[in-house]
Amino acid sequence: MTSPISPIGATPTPAAAGGGDGGLRKAAEAFEAVILRQLMASMRQAKLGDDILGSSATDNFREMADARTADSLAAMRQFGIADMVERQFRGQLAGHAGRIGGGVQ
């Protein structure tokens, strides 16, 4: 009556295993978000005066807000960092697949 969702011993597809088009895109966006977080942290350090209302709680909140903003900016892909990373790795994957497919006959 019931059947298993996937047969035992089946290998996951590259997309399901975190690879494939979606995995590469997400990894490239995550890398762009890291770069943007570092950029925002550098901008925060370059303040001109002391913050009279500042505290460690305020600093933590700003870091969390900056991280969320960096994630949102990376998802919009307006800076082009994720696109360049994705293009570079896609080319390397295509070259690697060509060597594997053409090497054994």
C-alpha positions in Angstrom: 0.0 0.0 0.0 2.7 2.4 0.8 5.9 2.9 -1.1 9.1 4.5 0.0 9.8 8.0 -1.1 13.2 7.0 -2.5 14.6 3.5 -3.1 17.3 2.3 -0.7 20.8 3.0 -2.1 19.7 5.7 -4.5 22.2 8.4 -5.0 20.9 11.9 -4.5 20.8 14.2 -7.5 23.3 17.1 -7.6 20.5 19.7 -6.9 19.3 17.7 -3.9 22.8 17.3 -2.5 23.4 21.0 -2.5 25.1 21.1 -6.0 23.6 21.9 -9.3 22.4 25.3 -10.4 20.6 26.2 -7.2 23.5 25.2 -5.0 26.0 27.2 -6.9 23.8 30.2 -7.1 23.1 30.1 -3.3 26.8 29.7 -2.5 27.7 32.7 -4.8 25.1 34.8 -3.1 26.3 33.8 0.4 29.9 34.8 -0.6 28.6 38.1 -1.9 26.8 38.6 1.5 30.0 38.0 3.4 31.9 40.6 1.3 29.1 43.1 1.8 29.1 42.4 5.6 32.8 43.1 5.7 32.3 46.3 3.7 29.5 47.5 6.0 31.6 46.7 9.1 34.5 48.8 7.7 32.1 51.6 7.1 30.8 51.4 10.7 34.3 51.6 12.1 35.0 54.8 10.2 32.7 56.9 12.4 33.6 60.6 12.9 32.6 60.9 16.6 31.6 59.1 19.7 28.1 57.7 19.9 26.7 59.1 23.2 23.8 56.6 23.2 26.0 53.6 22.1 26.3 50.4 24.1 27.2 46.8 23.4 23.6 46.0 22.9 23.3 48.7 20.2 26.4 47.4 18.6 25.1 43.9 18.5 21.8 45.0 17.0 23.6 47.0 14.3 25.7 44.0 13.4 22.5 41.9 13.1 20.8 44.5 11.0 23.9 44.9 8.8 24.0 41.1 8.3 20.3 41.1 7.3 20.8 44.0 5.0 23.9 42.4 3.4 21.9 39.2 2.8 19.1 41.2 1.2 21.5 43.1 -1.0 23.2 39.9 -2.1 19.9 38.3 -3.0 19.1 41.3 -5.3 22.5 40.6 -7.1 23.1 44.3 -7.9 26.8 44.3 -7.1 27.8 41.6 -9.5 30.1 39.7 -7.1 27.8 36.6 -7.0 27.5 36.6 -10.8 31.3 36.7 -11.3 31.8 33.9 -8.7 29.1 31.8 -10.3 30.4 32.3 -13.8 33.9 31.4 -12.7 32.9 28.2 -10.9 30.5 27.2 -13.7 33.4 27.4 -16.2 35.5 25.2 -13.9 32.7 22.7 -13.5 32.2 22.5 -17.2 35.9 21.9 -17.8 36.0 19.3 -15.1 33.0 17.5 -16.6 34.6 17.5 -20.0 37.8 15.9 -18.6 35.8 13.2 -16.8 33.5 12.4 -19.8 36.3 12.5 -22.4 39.0 10.6 -20.5 37.7 7.1 -20.4 36.6 5.1 -23.4 
